Amino acid sequence: MRRWWLWTRATAGRSGSSQILTAMDFLAGQAAWRDRSVGKGSVTYAGGRLYACSEQVKAALAEATLEAYKQVSNFRMPPGEFNTWTPPVIANGKLYPREQDNLYCFDIQAKP
């Protein structure tokens, strides 16, 4: 399944059977970068950042740039019974990833 998120002149998502996180440059018509660090899963764009969640409960925050994959932070979510494929939702400073039986909530607001 392909899911792509648009920002400025590029898009990011996962492609092919390997589901490699990929940023595409619209003007150049080619991939700007690819990264495997989070693994298969889903991605969401919000506030100039990419939020990637792997099917094996790893989450990562990365800058949305064309230059390179620049991971800002990462953490492991509690494991559920099923793989996590649903794109995470971001609302009111909270990250909501879910798998088939569980919905999690993580506070992702910057702390003073």
VMD Tcl script that draws the C-alpha trace (Angstrom):
set ca {
  {0.00 0.00 0.00}
  {1.33 3.45 -0.87}
  {0.77 6.52 1.24}
  {2.30 9.84 0.26}
  {2.35 13.18 2.08}
  {2.97 16.46 0.29}
  {5.06 19.40 1.46}
  {6.32 22.38 -0.57}
  {7.78 20.85 -3.77}
  {8.21 17.31 -2.57}
  {6.34 14.32 -1.25}
  {7.29 11.55 1.14}
  {5.91 8.08 1.49}
  {6.68 4.42 1.15}
  {7.05 2.67 -2.16}
  {7.33 -0.79 -3.59}
  {7.16 -4.09 -1.78}
  {10.08 -3.11 0.45}
  {8.19 -0.02 1.70}
  {11.32 2.15 1.85}
  {10.61 5.65 3.17}
  {11.18 7.86 0.12}
  {11.12 11.60 -0.59}
  {10.32 12.55 -4.19}
  {11.37 15.89 -5.70}
  {8.61 17.04 -8.09}
  {10.81 19.49 -10.02}
  {13.65 17.02 -10.59}
  {11.24 14.14 -11.22}
  {13.26 11.71 -9.12}
  {13.80 10.42 -5.60}
  {15.56 12.95 -3.37}
  {16.40 10.33 -0.74}
  {15.44 6.90 0.61}
  {15.81 5.60 4.15}
  {15.28 2.20 5.78}
  {15.95 3.11 9.43}
  {12.35 2.88 10.63}
  {11.40 -0.13 8.51}
  {8.05 -0.98 6.92}
  {5.08 1.02 8.15}
  {3.40 4.37 7.61}
  {4.23 8.06 7.56}
  {2.41 11.31 8.37}
  {3.47 14.92 7.74}
  {2.70 17.75 10.18}
  {4.38 20.99 11.18}
  {7.29 20.59 8.79}
  {8.16 17.16 10.15}
  {7.66 13.56 9.11}
  {6.31 11.10 11.68}
  {7.13 7.55 10.66}
  {5.85 4.46 12.47}
  {7.06 0.98 11.67}
  {4.93 -2.13 11.69}
  {7.22 -3.36 14.48}
  {6.35 -0.46 16.87}
  {9.29 1.87 16.23}
  {8.45 5.57 15.74}
  {10.69 8.31 14.37}
  {10.49 12.07 13.91}
  {12.43 13.47 10.95}
  {12.86 16.84 9.27}
  {10.97 17.14 5.99}
  {13.81 18.21 3.67}
  {14.93 17.29 0.18}
  {18.60 17.12 1.16}
  {18.57 13.96 3.25}
  {16.68 11.94 5.84}
  {17.45 13.78 9.09}
  {16.06 11.94 12.09}
  {15.42 14.17 15.08}
  {14.32 11.50 17.55}
  {12.82 8.04 17.87}
  {11.17 5.76 20.41}
  {9.54 2.35 20.70}
  {5.80 2.04 21.18}
  {4.23 -0.69 23.30}
  {3.95 -3.85 21.20}
  {0.49 -5.02 20.26}
  {-0.75 -8.32 18.92}
  {-0.75 -7.08 15.30}
  {1.55 -5.07 13.01}
  {1.01 -1.30 12.96}
  {0.25 -0.09 9.42}
  {-2.27 2.70 9.92}
  {-0.80 6.19 9.45}
  {-0.49 7.95 12.79}
  {-2.77 10.92 13.46}
  {-1.49 14.15 14.97}
  {-3.87 16.51 16.78}
  {-3.43 19.13 19.50}
  {0.20 18.23 20.14}
  {-0.51 14.52 20.47}
  {0.59 11.60 18.27}
  {-2.02 8.84 17.92}
  {-0.65 5.63 16.40}
  {-2.82 2.54 16.38}
  {-2.81 -1.09 15.45}
  {-5.84 -3.32 15.15}
  {-6.68 -3.61 18.85}
  {-4.88 -0.65 20.46}
  {-4.80 3.12 20.16}
  {-1.91 4.95 21.83}
  {-1.44 8.63 22.66}
  {1.96 10.32 23.00}
  {2.49 13.96 23.94}
  {4.81 15.37 21.27}
  {4.62 19.06 22.15}
  {7.91 20.85 22.69}
  {8.60 21.31 26.38}
  {9.85 24.70 27.67}
}
mol new
graphics top color blue
foreach p $ca { graphics top sphere $p radius 0.5 }
foreach p [lrange $ca 0 end-1] q [lrange $ca 1 end] { graphics top cylinder $p $q radius 0.2 }
display resetview
